[in-house]
Amino acid sequence: MRYDVDHGVATIALDRPGRRNALTIATCLELLDAFDEVDRDDTVRAVVMTGEGDDFCVGADLEEGFVAHPADPVHRTFVERTGTIDGLPRDGGGVVALRIAACTKPVVGAVLGNAVGVGATMTLPMDVRVAGEGSRFGFVFARRGIVPDAAASWYLPRIVGIATALEWYVTGRLVDSAEAREARLVQHRVPDAEVRERARGIADEIAARTSPAAVAAGRRLLWSSLGAPDPWSAHVAETRTIAHLLTQGPDVREGVEAFLARRDPQFGTTSADVPPSVPPWPGQPPRDGIDTDENGDADD
């Protein structure tokens, strides 16, 4: 995996082009490390995630092993770090997807070539998905005798609607980027040669023009409000967050002053300024048999 930071944008690239970026348990651990570093580094304002070579990710590496087996040292490390559910190793795709969801910085997916299986489902928690004209998405699980991973049974119907999600799952067919764009799985469809440039441009705009604290807080409010019982719940959370940002955070004043002066804003940091009243996302419900914390990592 490749990780670098340039002008406030971190790039995380799956780097197994010889295996078409197929995901292994070791890769899952590398991705957890990368997103931990993103959250620690206050200079990072946005993330671009992509894959080296011709494909984004063609799914789990079935030859090298993707299901965690405690006898293997790497797999044992994975289980020790991520915990278990009912004593079973957690789905590696779900561990990665929930870590992406919990990231305090927005994530832009740059999808070239094929995104199949976990290669498709890991993109669902990302904030923006940019796909090439030649890209294809495949939720092929039923063709392998298995159900969706990476919390896709929660994410996919919310993004494309239950009818489309069901069709894509029960057929397991590959979906081209034109259909994916029409179904709103991807927000931007561009020529293949422009995918990374477009994704980087979106990330640059986020890094240069938005408040990290407001972005982190707003993303959590939007996602958590999907499960709110009524608008009042969202109103309460928004009121508390707005009050905190107005009275205790520097970014509102800076944003207004920069707008009036017609200059670029100099905002604060995510770690220092995110209001504590914002609901954690994704929040883990208390449930027997789950030995992990709210961000998906194993309890100490």
Beta strands, then each sheet from edge to edge (+ up, - down):
strand 1: 2-6
strand 2: 9-14
strand 3: 46-51
strand 4: 84-85
strand 5: 88-89
strand 6: 107-111
strand 7: 114-116
strand 8: 128-132
strand 9: 136-138
strand 10: 174-176
strand 11: 188-190
sheet 1: 1+ 2- 3- 6- 8- 11-
sheet 2: 4+ 5-
sheet 3: 7+ 9+ 10-
end
